[in-house]
């Protein structure tokens, strides 16, 4: 009875908090994503975040890895949560979180969009009845179009001129041909349907046509250019999970299977260093690579969990032929592909000719031993076969890249929690003999101090096609590094985040013709005097070595890039939010010094059933190295971090309207005006080139819940 009265009091006092579960995606993105970096697949990260958002974690059936995957709770809070469950039993209400030691209101508000409290009783209704009666379902339809006419859509295209040379490289003739043009319309179309229930099932399909692609029923295409589908069943057919269609795997520290929500280096300086095992996950993105297509199953037997899968996926690649015969009249030809093309664009005849030219077959297995919540030990293996061998164009820096039509990679991983420490590690070996290894820990040193530490080593011939472990590079190859992260939070108002990362590249890299090293550090101070006002200041510096020409031989030169951000959010009224941001960067490379700056003002407000999101931004960036990457509010399930390059003004306005309880509408208009001193201004390049000094886009979306 006493516990009931306490929970009733919590419910009354926190009613407003519990009802406001909609996540502030902009704040979440800025905390987790290193937004000033062009090498991160933000869309894939964002899809994983929204997958968690739409399939809330049941706190009465969760695991430490699942809670840790939110990157919100530190190790001490996770331990406190499970200690509370062990002492008091399952939660009766979401508001009971306030009784957990180390859970403050700010933490609870942060995790509310991702968690729920449900009974674990099995729904005995027939599957199809549960499927069609499920409330967590929706249909999305989205339309996007660039408003200026681009060169690839015009009838009169300039001719391409090719020079014909003799054996002495002398020009003997020219050949003029019309270039490829986009076959389809400039309309980008996207649709998604999904219905799911945590712990029971998930069914969904996605379809998309990129701008320039043609909607047709020929040449092996069935309407839209890309389709994705999945059917996930949980606790059925004798398995814990069975999935058909498209899926991803997240296991260990990501050396073999690294799909999902992994933010890398950013303002979340501690929790982001550790990956978490989440196993099989439905794939719902429109990125046309980085996933498996086939069947996967997972089964728990005692303290062991076994996951096995088979995948067959058609990949894009430009098949080339080389003749190895010494006599030109003989034919000793071999087909090969320089690289797998993962852009997903099939807009021109050239792009269509490389579509689905490469069959990739994968077989994988993971076995994990989990005797309790604190210890996990596992092994993983992935075997991949290609119908055509891969062979990159040879040069100095890529001679240790993967070659051939067959690769395998095996790994072992482990994690162990002791008091407020969580230790983790994974080691892997690919067919080439290359080794990849990650080890570290995250810890709550005190209620106010959290720390993360990580060591990593990736050989120059370590080949992992689906890995996404912690790294400075975009891939886990040719790198050693040591990372320290710290968070100090003496009270609710003040927070300091710091990291320092020292890395080295034992072999050559693009633009770096010798072994090199570097470092990176970040300082971020956040001050929140009230729920209505929050500000932060951030400084990040990165030092790398790049090759520069000299008289006789290229030499290494230090390249230092600095980024600065100052941001303030303030809520003037319950219906009016303002946000002001100033961010800048500099690049110092020998005698060359370039810079960039952006000043951004957002005004977001609500009127009646309408929600408005607006921005005015001024920017001036000398070059691409100083591009200002700034998160923008977008329609639901779309993610926008454009690069502000050059000098100009960026505006957008987005309106959301909920005419019915089950229907939401979005419309978004964005426009960038470049200040070009040239008499004839153009925006873009190649077939995306448009006359004028503006780039504008319209986007509309409808979501219907059934």
N, C-alpha and C positions, 0 to 999 in steps of 0.2 A: 504493500500500500504506500509506503514511504517513497519507494522508487517511482511509483506511478505519479504521485503528486509532484515530485521533482521534475519528471519528464513533462508533465502538464505545464508546469511553470516555464520550462525551457520553450515549450511550443508557443506559449503566449508571448514570451519576451522576444522570440526570434522569428515570429511569423513573417514579418516583412523580409527578413534575410532569406528565409527558406523559399519564399515565393520568387525572389529575384535570382533565378538560376542562370540567366542568359550570360554567357561568357563574353568578356571584353576581349575580342580576338586581337585587337591592335596592341593592347598592353601585353597580352600573352606572347604575341609574336616578338615584340621588342625585347622582352625579357629573355626569351629562349633563342632567338635566331640572331646570328651574326649577319645583320641585314646589309652590311656594306661589303658583300663578297659575291662575285658572279659565279663561283664554282659550286654553290650549294643548290641541290634540287629542292627548292622551296615547295613546289607543288606536291611532291611525294610526302614531305614532312607534314604539310598542311592536311593532306588527305588522311594521314594516320591520326593526326590530332582530332579531326572531325569524326573519324571512326570511333574514337573514344568518347567524343561528345554525344554521339547519337546512340551509343551502346554503353550505357552507364555501368560502372563497376558496382556489383552487389557487394557491399561491405561485409555481409554475413557469409560470403563464399569466396573472398578474395585471397590473394597470395602476396607475400612481400614484393616479388618481382612486379606484379601487376600494379600495386600501389606506387612503387618506385618509378614505374614507367611514366607517371604523370609529371615527373620533375618538379613536384610541389613540396612533398614531405621530405624532411631530412631523415637520417637513419635513426636518430633518437625518437622522432615522432612516430616512425613506423614501428619501432619496438614498443613504444607506449601504447599504440593502438592494439597490438596483439596481446600485450599484457592485460589490457582492460578486458578484452574478449575472454581471455583465459580465466580471469577472476569473476566476471559477471555474466558470462554467457553472451549470446547473440544480441545485437543491438535491437532495441524496440522501436527506435525512432532516429531519424537523421540528426535530430537536435541533441541526442545523447553524446555526440562528439564533444560537446562542451565540457563533459565530465572527464575527458581524457587528459591526462597530464601532458603538458607542452603543446596542447592544441589551443591556440588563441583564435579570436574572431576573424582575424585577417586570413589565417590559414584555412579556417572552415569555409569562409566565403570563396576562397580560391579553388577549393576542391568540389564545392557543391555542384557545379555544372557537370561533373564527371562521375558522380557516385549516387547510389541510391541504397535504400534498405528494404529488402524484400524477404518474404518467407521462402524457404527452400523447398516447399511442397511441390510435388510434380503435378503439372496440369494434365489431367486424365482425358481431356477432350480429344477427339480425333485430330490428326495432324492438320488436315486441310481446314478444319473448323478453326483451329488456333491460328493458322496462317491467314485466313481471310478476316478473322476477328481482331487481329493484332493492331493496336493503336499506333505503334512505332513504324509507320510506313509513309512513304511520300513518293510523288512523281515530280521531277524537275525538268523544265524545258527552258533552254537558254539560247539567245540569239545575240551575236556580236558582229559588228561590221566597222571597218575603217571607212571614214566618209570621203576622204580625198581619193581621187582616181590614181591608182598605182600603175606603173609601167607594164607590169605583167598582165594586166587586164585590158590593155588598149590593143586595137587592131594593128596600128602602124608602129611596129617596133624597129629600132635601129638594127642594122645587119651586123652579124659577127664576122670579123675578118681573121682568117687563119693563115699563117705564113708557112709555106712549104719549103723545106731546106734540103740541100744535098748532103752527101756524106761528110763534107767539110763545114757543115753548119752555115752555108751561104744560102741566102734567100733566092730561090729560083722561080717562085710563082706565089700567087695568093689565091685563096679560096674564100668566097663570100657567101654565107648561108644565113637564112633567117634563124634567130635563136628560138629556144623553147619559150612558150608563154604558158601562163596558168590556164589549165583546161576548164576549171570550174569558176563559180561565182565568188565574189569577195565575202560572201556570207559565211560565218562560222556558226554551226549548229551543234547543239549538245543536248543530250537527254539522259536522265537516270531515273530508274525506279528501284526502290528497295523497301523491303519489309523484314523486320528482324525482331527477335526476342532473346535477350541475353540468356545463355545456358540452354537454349532450345533450338533455334534455327535462324538462318539468314538467307534470304533470296534476293538477288538483285541483278540488274543488267544495265549497261551503259553503252551509249552510242555517240559518235562524234564525226563531224565533217569539218576539217580545218578550212580556213580561208584559202581559196585557190583550188581546193579539191573538188572533184566533180561527183555529184550524186547520180549514180547510174547503176544499171543492172547488166553489166557486161564486163569482159576482161577479168573475170574472177571476182568482181565486186558485186555485193548485194545491197545496193542502196548507199548507206553510209560507208565511209572508208574504214572505220574502226568500230568493233563491237567487243564488249567484255561481259561475261556472265559468271555468276557463281551460285551454288546451292550448298549451304553449310547445314549439317545436321549434328546436333550435340546429344550425347547419351542415347543413341539409337543404333540399331543394327549391330549391337554388340561392341560398339566403339564409343570412346568419349567424344571424338570428332571425326566426321567424314565430310570432305569437301570435294565437289566436282566443279570444274571450270577454272577460273583464274584465282590465284592465291599467291601469298608471299610467306616467307619464313623468317622469324626473328629468334635466334638462339645464341646463348653465350654472349660474348663480347663483339659479335658481328664479323669475325674473321671468315666464316664460311657463309652464314646466313645473316644478313644485316639489314633486312627490310624494316620499315616502320619508322617510328618517331625517335630520331636520333639527331639532336640539334647541333652537336659539335661545340666549338668554342664560341662563347657569347657571354651575355650578362649573367646567365646562370652559371656561375663559375665552379660549383661543387658537384651538384647532382648530375650534370650533363656528362661527366667523364665515364659514368658506368652505364653500360647497356644492360638490358633485362630480357630474360627468356620469356617470350609470349607465345611461341610456337606458331601454329598455322593461323593465318589471318586472311580473310577475304580481300581480294584486290578490287578496288572500285575506281581507281584513277583512270585517266585517259592517256597517261604516258604509255607509249607503245613498246616499252622494254622494261627490264628489271623485275619481271614477275614470272611465275610458272603457270602453265596451262595443262591441266590434266586431272589427276586424282590424288588425294592425300588423306591419310588416316592417322589417328592417334588413339592409343589405348594405354590405360594405366593398369599395371599388374603388380599388386602389392606396393612396394616403394619405388617401383620402376615405371617410367612412362616412355613408351616407344612410339615414334612417329616415322612413317615411311611414305614416300610419294614417288610418282612418275609424272613426267612432263614432256610434252612435245610442242615446241613453239616455233613458228616461222619467223625468221629474222630478216631484216633488210641488209643487203650487201651487194656490192658491185663485183660480179664475177669476172675475173680476168684469166687469160690463158698465156702460158709461157711455154716455149718449145726448148727442151733440153738437148735436142739432137745436135750433133756437130755438123752433120750434113743437112743443109737447108731443105733438101728434097725429102728427108725423112720426117716423120711425124712422131715426136715423143713429147706430147703436150700434157700439161697438168693445169687443172683449174685451181684458182685460189682466190681468196677475198682479202683485201688489205685491212679492212676493219668492218665491224658491225655498225651500221648506221642506225642511230636511235632517236633521230629527230621526229620520226613518225609522219613526215610530210610526204605526200604523194600528189603534188600539184602539177608537175610538168611530165612530159614524156620521159625525160631522163630519170626523174625520181620514181616514176612508175616502173621503169625497166629494172630497178634494183629491189622492188618490193617482193618480200617473201621468197627470196632466192636461196636462203640458207635455212636448213632444218636443224634445230637444236633439240637434242634429246637428253633429258636429265633424269637421273635416278638418285635419290637421297634418303638418308636415314639419320635419325638422332635417337639416342638412348640416354635417359637421365635417371639418376638415382637420387631420390629426395626422401630420406627417412624422417625428416622433420622440417620445420620452417627455416631453420638456420643453415642447413647444409644442402648444397646441390652439387652433384658431380655428373658430368655427361661427356659423351663422345658424339661426333658428327662426321658424316661423310657425304660427299657430292661427286658424282661421276657425270661428265658432260661429253657428248659426241656431236660433232658437226658433219653435215653432209658434204661440205667443201672445206678444205683446210684454210686456216687463217695465216696470213703472212704479211706483216706490215712492210711498207717500203723501207728498205734498209738505210740507216744512218747511224751516226756515232752513238746517240743517246738511247736508241730504242732496240739495240741489238739483243737485249735480254728479255724482250717482251715475248709473250706466248706465240709459239709457232706450232702448227699442226691441226689435227682434227679431233684430238682426244685429250681431255684433261681430267684429273681427279684431285681432290683435296680432302684431307682428313684432319680432324682437330679433337682436342680434349679441352674441356672448360670446367671451372669450379667456382663456387662462391660460398663464403662462410661468414655468418654474423656472430660477433662476439661483443657483448655489451652494446656500446654505441658505435662499434666499428663494423664495417662491411668490407671484407676482402674479396677480391675477384681476380680472375685471370683466364686466359685462353692461349693455347699454342696450336699452330697449324702447319702442315707441310703440304705443298702442292706436288704434282707429278714431276716437275722440274728439279725437285730437291730444295727449292726455296722455302725458307722458314718465315712465318709470321708469328709474333708473340705480343701479348698485352697483359699487363698485371698492374694492380693498384688497389687503392682503398678509398672509401669515403667514411667520414667520421663526424660525429657531434662531440667536439671536445668539451663543450659546456653548453648551457642553454643559449648562449649568445654567440658561439663560435662554431662554425662548420668548416671542414677541410676536406679537400680531395687531392689525391696524388696518383699519377699514372706513368708507367714506363711502357714504351712501345718499340718494336723492332720489326721491320719488314724488309726482307732481302730484295735485291734488284731483280731477281727471277722468281719472286713469289707471285703466283697467279691465282686470284680469287675473283670470279666473275660476279658473284652475288654478295660479296662482302661489303661491309660498310662500318669498319671499326674506326675508332678515334684516330685522326690523322691530320696533318697539315695539308698534305696533298688531297686531291679529289679522289684518289685511289690508294689502296693499301699496298704500295710498292716503293722500294728504294727510299726508306726513311727510318731514322732512329729519332727518338724524342723523349723528353722528360717534362711533365706538366705538373704544376702546383696550382691549386685553386683554394681560395679562402673567402668565407663570408662572415662578416661581423655584424651582428644585429643586437645592440645593447637594449633596445626597446622598440616599440611599434613605430616610432617616428623616424628613426635613423637606421640606415643599412649601408654597409660598405662591401663591395664585391671586388676581388682582385684575382688575377691569374698571371702566371708567368710560364711561358712555354719555350723550351730550348730544343731545337731540332737540327738534324743534319741529313744530308743526302749523299750517301757514300758513292753513288755513281752519277753520271751526267744526267742533265735534265734539259728540256726545251729552253733555249736561250741561256743555258748554263753549261759550258763546255768543259767542266772539271767538277770534281766533288766539291760540295759547298755546304754551308751551314747558315744558321740564322736564329732569330729569337722573336718572340712576340709577347707583349704584356698589355693588360687592360686594367683600368681603374674606373670604378663606377660608384658614385655616392648618390643615394636616394634619400630624400627627405619628404615625409608625409605628415604634415602637422595636423591634418584632419582627413576625413573621408572625402571631403570636397576638393582638397588641394594635394597635389603630389608633383614633385619635381625631381629631376636627376641630372647629373653632369657626368659625362663619360669621356675618357681619353684612352685611345688605343694606339700602340706603335708596333710596327712590324719591320724587321730588318732581314733582308735576303741578299744573296749574291747573284749577280747576273753577268754575262759575258759582254764585253765592250771591245770594239775593234781597236787595235794598236798598229804600230808600224809593221811588225813581223808576225805577231801571233795575238789572238784575242786573250784578254786578261779578265780576271774577275774583279768586279767593282761592287761595293755595297750599295744597295737600294733601300732607302728608308721611307716608309709610308706612315703618316700619322693621320688619325681620324679624331675629330672632336664633335661632341654632341651636347647640347643643352636643351632640355625639354621640360615644359611645365603643363600640367593638366589641371584645370579648375572647373568645377561645376557651380555655375552661378545660380541656377535654379534646378529643380528636379527635371525640367524639360529642356535645359540648355547647358551644353558642355562646350568648353573652349579648350583648344590645345595649341600651344606655340612651340615651335622647334627651330633651332638653328644648328646646322651641322656643316662641318667643313673638313677638308683633307688637304694634305700636301704630299708631294713625292719628290724626294731628293736623290738624284742619281748622278753623282759626279758633278759636272758643271751645269747639268740640267735641273731646273727647279720648276715644278708645275703645281697648280693648286685648284681647288674647287670649293664652292660654298653653295648652300641652299638655305633659304629662309621660308618656313612653312607656317601657315595659319589655318587651323581647322575650326569650323563652327558646326556643331551638330545639335539639332533641336527637334522637338516633336510638336506637332499641331494636329489636334484631333486624332485621326487614325493614321496620320502621315508622319514618317520619320525622315528627316533630311540630314544628309552628310555632305559637307562642302569643304573645299580646300582652295586656297590661293598659295602658290609657291613661286618664289623667284630663285633662279639658279644661274650659276656661272662656273662651268667646269672646263678647264683648259683642254683636257683630253680624256680618253677612256679610262686611264689609270686613276683619274680623280672623279669618275662618275659618282654621283650621290644616289645611293640606294635608299629609298624611303618607302615604308609600308603605306599602302592606301586601302581605305575601306572599299570593299567590293561586294558584289551580289553574293548570296550564300553559296558556299562550296566553290567559290572562285578565289584565287589568291593573286594579289598584285603587289609586286615590289619592282617598279620600273626604275631604270637608270636615267637620272637627269644628267644629260651630257650637252655641252655647248653653253650658250647663253640664251635664256628665255624665261617664259612664264608658263606655269603648269596649273590648270584648274580642273576640278571635277565637281559634279553635283550628282548625288544619288538619292533617290526617293524610294522608300518602302511603304507599301500600303497593304493593310490587311482588311479587305472588304468583308470577308467571312471568317469564321473561326477556323476553317480548314484550308483557307486560301491566302497566299501572300504573293504580292507582286513587287518586283524591283525594276527600276529603270535607272540607268547610269550614263551620263555623258561626260567625257573627258576631252580636254583640248590642251595641246602644247604649242605655244607660239615661240619660234626661234628668232632671235635677233641676228640676222645674217647681213653682213655689210655688202655682200656681193650683189651685183645688179640682177643676176638670175639666181633665185634661191631654189634649192631642192631639199627634200627630206628623205632619208633612207638611202638604200643602195641596191644595185642590181635590179631585179624585177620588182622589188618593193619601193623603188624610187617614185616619188610624187613631186610634181611641180608645186612651188609655193613655199611658204615658211611655216606651215601649220601641220600638225598631226592630230586628228580628232577621231574619236571612237564613240559608238553608241552600243549599249548593252542592255538587254531586257531579259527578265526571267520570271517565271511563275512556278510556285510550289503548291502542290495540292496534296493534302493529307486525306486519306480515305477512311 
